[in-house]
């Protein structure tokens, strides 16, 4: 039976998901929840629409000067590098996180962020929050 489609292991920007990557990424994202949320800014900026967005570009969010000046566009490749070692990629960032060293965890987290942007949490506006329109 070919009703179950298994996607490529390293889907990258082609939009395919590794089987189970979204669910694993959601669990990994729980580590980010101390500072980030999908649909609203917290200590860190919101993650809805992160893939493809220029770093430091959410209006009104108090980014570090290093992040605002970085000129990074959050492609999946750039996210992968940053998530591995944020302080190495953007010296002076206020994101004081050592990074995700495991390649598979980073891949799954990026898959989650890409797919979650299409979900309902990223499509609603909550009054009193700074959200992407």
ABEGO torsion letter per residue (X at the ends): XAABBBBBABAEAAGBBBBGAAAAAAAAAAAAAAABBAABBBABBBABGABGBBBGABBGBBBBAAAAAAGBBBBAAAAAAAAABAAAABBGBABBBAEBABAAAAAAAAAAAAAAAABAAAABBBBGBBBBX
